[in-house]
Amino acid sequence: MLPNLTRGLQFAGCVACLVASQAASAASLAFQLGFDAGGDTLATAFYTDGDDADIKAGQLFHLAAGVVQPVSEQMEFQGTLGWKFDSAAADNGDISFDRFPLEGLLFFRNDRFRLGGGAALHLNPTLEGSGAASGLGTIEFDDALGFVAQIDMFIAPQVNIGLRATFIEYETTVGSVTVDGNSVGLVFTGRID
């Protein structure tokens, strides 16, 4: 666990240094809302009406906040910390998969589009069942390092919509089981100067 914490702190330090080194240009606060699909099935919730819902390693919702820092006229850095989660809830129990992505992406941009990619460190990935799903227990995964590629279109000066792909694998802390967390998704980003 300590090497993963150290790696996360080093990554955050590099992000902070890059942003601080560009202090001549004003940074913007960034807020993201995303919807992702993909990855291996981690668990399935079965409902009393016959329906079911899969919890997948690459999906579902992603909320994040951070900074966008111009590096040059056609390049910008985006650093965010977020919460990515998928869940299935019922009156008698819940199943959830949560992780906290720390991302550092470098974008090339013009007035209409931006294209970029970078590193993603998913902190504390945890699958958990409660109530009727408590037999699942709590399954913890090691912090995972992956890659994100993203293309955005500006729909307003401070708002963009984009497509993103995340390439990542999670490994359980006990038993060394590896699952595919790759996903593709839709992301909305808003900025406040």
C-alpha positions in Angstrom: 0.0 0.0 0.0 2.8 2.4 0.8 4.4 2.3 -2.7 1.0 3.1 -4.2 0.6 6.1 -1.9 4.1 7.3 -2.7 3.4 6.9 -6.4 0.2 8.9 -6.1 2.0 11.7 -4.2 4.8 11.8 -6.8 2.2 12.1 -9.6 0.3 14.8 -7.7 3.6 16.7 -7.1 4.5 16.6 -10.8 1.0 18.0 -11.7 1.5 20.7 -9.1 5.0 21.6 -10.4 3.8 21.8 -14.0 0.8 24.1 -13.0 3.0 26.3 -10.8 5.7 26.7 -13.5 3.1 28.2 -15.8 2.0 30.9 -13.3 2.4 33.7 -16.0 -0.9 32.4 -17.6 -4.1 32.3 -15.6 -5.4 28.9 -14.8 -9.1 28.1 -15.0 -11.1 25.9 -12.6 -12.4 22.9 -14.4 -15.5 20.7 -13.6 -16.3 17.5 -15.4 -19.3 15.2 -15.7 -18.8 11.9 -17.6 -20.6 8.8 -18.6 -18.4 5.7 -19.4 -19.1 2.2 -20.6 -16.9 -0.9 -20.7 -14.7 -3.2 -18.7 -15.1 -6.6 -17.2 -18.2 -7.5 -15.2 -17.3 -7.4 -11.5 -20.7 -8.4 -10.1 -24.4 -8.8 -11.1 -27.3 -7.7 -9.1 -30.5 -9.8 -9.5 -33.8 -8.1 -8.7 -37.0 -9.8 -7.5 -38.9 -8.7 -10.7 -36.4 -10.8 -12.8 -34.3 -7.9 -14.0 -30.6 -7.7 -13.4 -27.8 -5.1 -13.5 -24.1 -5.6 -14.1 -21.4 -3.7 -12.2 -18.5 -3.2 -14.7 -14.9 -2.2 -14.0 -15.0 0.6 -16.6 -18.2 2.4 -16.0 -20.5 4.3 -15.1 -20.5 8.0 -13.9 -17.4 10.2 -13.5 -17.4 13.5 -11.6 -14.1 15.6 -11.3 -12.7 19.0 -10.5 -9.3 20.6 -11.1 -7.5 23.1 -13.2 -6.8 23.9 -16.8 -3.5 25.7 -17.3 -2.4 27.1 -20.6 1.1 26.0 -21.5 1.3 27.8 -24.8 -1.2 29.4 -27.2 -2.1 25.9 -28.6 -1.4 23.7 -25.7 -2.9 23.3 -22.2 -2.6 21.0 -19.2 -5.6 19.7 -17.4 -5.2 18.2 -13.9 -8.3 16.8 -12.1 -9.2 14.6 -9.1 -12.5 12.8 -9.4 -14.9 10.1 -8.3 -15.9 7.3 -10.8 -18.6 5.0 -9.7 -21.1 2.3 -10.8 -23.8 0.9 -8.5 -26.9 -1.2 -8.4 -29.4 -0.4 -5.6 -32.5 -2.1 -4.3 -34.6 -1.9 -1.2 -32.8 -4.8 0.4 -29.2 -4.2 -0.7 -26.6 -2.4 -2.8 -23.5 -3.2 -4.9 -21.1 -0.5 -5.7 -17.7 0.0 -7.4 -15.9 3.2 -6.5 -12.5 4.7 -7.4 -10.9 8.2 -7.3 -9.1 9.1 -10.5 -6.2 11.6 -10.4 -5.5 12.6 -14.0 -3.0 14.8 -15.8 -3.7 15.4 -19.5 -1.9 17.5 -22.0 -4.1 18.9 -24.9 -3.3 20.5 -28.2 -6.1 22.9 -29.1 -7.5 25.4 -31.5 -10.7 27.5 -31.3 -13.0 24.6 -32.0 -11.3 21.4 -30.8 -8.8 20.0 -28.4 -7.0 16.6 -28.6 -4.9 15.1 -25.9 -4.0 12.4 -23.4 -2.1 11.6 -20.3 -1.9 9.5 -17.2 -4.6 8.4 -14.8 -4.0 7.1 -11.4 -7.1 5.4 -9.9 -6.9 5.5 -6.1 -8.7 3.1 -3.7 -10.7 1.1 -6.2 -13.3 -0.8 -4.1 -16.2 -3.2 -4.9 -18.7 -3.5 -2.0 -22.0 -5.3 -1.4 -24.4 -4.6 1.4 -27.8 -5.9 2.6 -28.8 -8.9 0.5 -25.6 -8.5 -1.5 -23.4 -8.5 1.7 -22.1 -12.0 0.7 -20.0 -10.1 -1.8 -18.2 -8.4 1.0 -15.6 -5.8 0.3 -13.1 -6.4 -2.5 -10.2 -3.9 -2.6 -8.0 -3.4 -5.6 -4.5 -1.9 -5.7 -4.2 1.7 -7.0 -3.9 1.5 -10.7 -2.0 3.5 -13.3 -3.5 3.9 -16.8 -3.8 6.1 -19.8 -6.5 8.5 -21.0 -7.0 9.7 -24.6 -9.6 12.5 -25.2 -11.0 14.7 -28.0 -13.3 17.6 -27.3 -15.3 20.1 -29.3 -16.0 23.6 -27.8 -19.7 24.2 -27.7 -19.2 27.6 -25.9 -16.0 29.5 -25.0 -15.9 27.8 -21.5 -17.7 24.5 -22.2 -16.7 21.5 -24.2 -18.1 18.1 -25.0 -15.9 15.2 -25.8 -15.2 11.5 -26.3 -12.6 9.8 -24.1 -11.0 6.4 -23.8 -9.5 5.0 -20.6 -7.0 2.1 -20.7 -6.5 0.6 -17.2 -6.4 -2.7 -15.3 -7.2 -3.3 -11.7 -5.6 -6.0 -9.5 -7.1 -7.2 -6.3 -5.0 -6.7 -3.2 -5.5 -10.3 -2.2 -5.3 -13.1 -4.7 -3.8 -11.1 -7.5 -6.9 -11.3 -9.7 -6.7 -8.8 -12.7 -9.7 -7.2 -14.3 -10.0 -5.0 -17.4 -11.2 -1.5 -16.6 -10.9 -0.1 -20.1 -13.8 2.2 -21.1 -15.0 4.7 -23.6 -17.3 7.6 -22.7 -18.8 11.0 -23.2 -17.5 13.9 -21.1 -18.7 17.5 -20.5 -16.1 20.0 -19.2 -16.9 23.5 -17.9 -14.4 26.2 -16.9 -14.5 29.1 -14.6 -11.7 31.7 -15.1 
